[in-house]
């Protein structure tokens, strides 16, 4: 069912002539209970797919915004079990796909087979591990497949043709194209040549291709329409969670951010010609 949920979601978005909106937030930020509500706030505002971060003390691929979210989450005592419970809370209310994203060390400490079995029980559809290259992921992929959990691999502007092929062989859910050579975080402009790169990857990938890192504003998301199957936004949402306020205020800020992004991905309104 996990991969079917993902497949159906991308098909629905294609039929609506728009990329899927994929929103990221850190599990347990600012508390495990709060992150459950904030995940639902994303879906209520129009997100198609959720990425739930698994906090780690050394998030090498993340910029300051998500690093601080990991610190807040770990400071509140968040564990992998809490992240699974965020997924379970979402699954009780929604059939939207959910991907867990994080680093491999906590997964190995938890136990690979145990992790994927628990993830499947919770309703996890896919797992994204930025620090695991596809060439070294055979055992992880086998355990994921055994439990019906999809796998996602990252490609970057600097990826070689052999890395492309390795990612295409191993990914069962989607390919995550990293728009920049650097860490996560908002950027003022999209990189030059990004849409051409996305077109090339999509032309060869057997699974959907989404793009993330550095995308924060509606106009940036709008510029990617027609070149990607999904747009991932993380730091812009996490920044709203990090600002002071009540739970209701945080949820309202998250909803406003997600809603603006979703509207930007909608196809242009067709102008009807006047009857002659």
N, C-alpha and C positions, 0 to 999 in steps of 0.2 A: 504493500500500500504506500510506503514511503516514496519510492520513485514514481509511482503513479500520481501521487499528489503533486509532485514537482512537474511531471510531464503535463498534466492537465492545466496547471497554472500557467506555464509558458504558452501552451496552446491557446488558452483563453485570452491572454494578453496579445498574442499575435492576431487573433480574430478581431480584437478591438483596435488593432493598428497602433500599438504602443508597446514600449518596453515594460517589463515588470519593474515595480519599485521594491527594492530590497533594503530594509532598514536594519541597522545594527545598533544594539545596545549591550552594555556589559551586564552579564548576570550578577545579581547581588548589589548593583549600584542604584541608589546609595545603600539599600538594604535588600535582602532577598525578597521580602514581602513587597517592597516598593517596585522592584524590577518586574514582578509579575503583573502589576497594574500598568506599568509603563509599556510593557510589551503589548498589552491589549490596546493601549492608547494608540500605538503605531498602527495596528490593524484597523481600529475604528476610524482612523483618519485616512485610510486608503492604501496602506502598505499591502503588497501581494505576498511577500516572503519575509520572514524574520530571520535575522542572524543574532544569536545569543552568544556573547563572548564568555569564555571561561577564564577567570582571572588568573594571572601568573605574575610572579615577582620580577621577571626579567623579560618584558615584552619587546623584543628587539625590533620588530617590524612596525611598532606603533609610535606615533608622535605624542607630544605632551598631553593632549586632551584625553586620549584613551589610556595613556599611562596613569594619569590621575584617577580615571575611573576604576582602573584595576586596583590602585591603592585604596580607594574608598571601599571597594568591594571586599578586598582582603581584610581591611580594617574592621569591617562589619562581621567578619568571621565566615565569609562565603566559602563553601566547598563545592566540589563537583556535584555532590548530591543536591545541593541547593539549585544548581543550574538545571539539573534534570527536573526538579520540582517546578521551576519556571516553565519548562516545556510542558509538563503535565497540566499546569494551570491554564496555559494557552489551549492545549488540546481539549480540555473540558468545554471550551467555549468556541473553538474555531477549528476548521480543517485546513487552514493556511499552512503551507510548508514551513518548517523550522529547521535551520541549520545551526549546529554548534560550531563556533569558531574559536580556535585557541592554539596553544603550543603543545608539543607532543609530551613534554616532561610530566605534566599532571596526569595525562592519559596513561603513560607507562607506569607511573606510581600506583594508579588505581588498578591497573591490570587490563591489558588490551581486550581480551575476550570478555571480561566482566564489563568493561566500558561499553562495548557495542551491544551487548545483551541488555544492559540497563538502559542504554539510549533507545533501543528499539521498544522496550517496554514503556518508556516515557512518551514515545511518539516523535522521536528525532527522525527527520527525513534524510539529513546529510551531515557530513562532518568536513570542516575546512581546517587544515593544519598547515599554516604558512611555512613552517620550518621543516617540513618533510618533503623532499624532492620526489617526484614520481618514480624515479629510477630505484629508490630505496623503500618503496611503499608496498611491496608485494604482500607481505604478511599482514599489514594493516588493512589493505584492500580485501584480502581474503576473509578476514574476520568481519569486516563491515558487510561484505556480500552475504556471508553466512547468516547475518542477522537482518538482512534486508535494508541496510542503511546505505545511502548513496555516498560517493566520494567526490570531492572537488579538489582540483589542483590549480595552482597559480601559474600564470605566464606573465612575463614583463616585457617591456620594449627591448630589453637586451637578451631575451631568451634565444637560444640557438635552435636551428631546425630539429636537431635531435631531441632537445627538450620539448619542443612542440609535440613531436611524435610520441614521446614517453607520456606526456600529459593526456594526449588523446586516447592512448591505450588504457590508461588507468581511471580516468574520470568517468563516473557513471551518472552523476547528477548534472553538473555543469562545469564549465571552465571559468575561472575568475581571472580576468585580465587586469593587471595592475597598471594604472594609467601613467605612473611616474616611476622613476628610479629613486626611491626614497621611502620614508615612513608615512604612515597614515596622517591625515590632517587636512584642513581646508587649504585650498589654493585659490589665488585670484583669477587664474586663467587655466583653461585646459591646455595640455601640451600640444605643440604643433605636430601635425601628422597622426594624432591619436585616431581619428576616424578612419584613416587609410589602414592603420594597423589592425583595427577592429574588423574592418571588412575582410582583410586577409585571413585573420584567425577564424572568423565565422565561416568563410568559404571552405575551410578545411576541417573544422571541428565536427565530430559526430554528435555532440551534445550542445545545448545552448551555451552562449558565451555572454557573460556579464562583465561589467567594468566598474571598478571602484578605486579608492585612494584619491583624495584630492577633490572630490565632487561634493559641493556643499550648497550651491545656489540653484534656484529653479532654472535660470537661464543656461547654466552649464548642463543640467539634466536635459533641457529642451534641445540643446545642440547635438545630443547623442542619439536622438530619435532616428530610426532607420539604419543605425550602425551597430546596434547591440540588442541582445535579447533581454537585458536587465541592467538597471543602474543601482549601484550600492551606495548608500549614504550612511556614514557612521559618525564622524566627528561633529558634524553640525547638530546632530540629535543629542549626542553625549554631552556636548557643551551646554545644551539647555537643561539637562539633568543636573549638571554640576553647579548651576547657578543656585543661590539661596532661594528658599521659598517653601511653601507648604506642599504636601503631596498633590493637592488639587492644582496648584499653580504650576508645578513641574509637568503634570499631565497635560495641562492646557497649552503650555509652551511646546511640548513635544507634538501634540496634535496639530498645532498651527504650522510648525515646520514641515511635518509630513504632508499635510494637506496642500501646502503651496507646491511642494515637489510633485505630488501626484497630479495636480492640475497642469503643471508644466509638461508632463509626459503625455497628456491627452492629445489626440490628433487634432489638427486645425479644423475648425468648424467649416463645413461645406456651405458655400454660398448658393442658395437656390436662385435660379433664374426666374424672372418674372414671366407669368404666362403671356404668350404672344396672341 
